[in-house]
């Protein structure tokens, strides 16, 4: 069975509420159901620190540096001179905006 045939069979089984070829049942989501939040999207704004230094989230830091957020976490562990993140809650980190800007400015320019 080709991939397209398998996908077509899954679509038909979901529409008829019949078991799919793999034995599982795929049902459409109920009306009004919300999707799971994207884990790379900043749903909540990060507040500024009391000393006035602005904070930016990892996704924005990755965008400014020009990498994927997963690469950003690897660079935090392995790249010397990369800005150090601060923990603002048990499951959330942020970077000081001025440190990220200084890191970007310290990188050599390409001719």
Secondary structure, DSSP 8 states (H G I E B T S, - for coil): --HHHHHHHHHHHHHHT---TTS-------TT------TTS--S-----TTS--EE-HHHHHHHHTS-HHHHHHHHHH-TT----EEEETTEEEEEHHHHHHHHHHS----
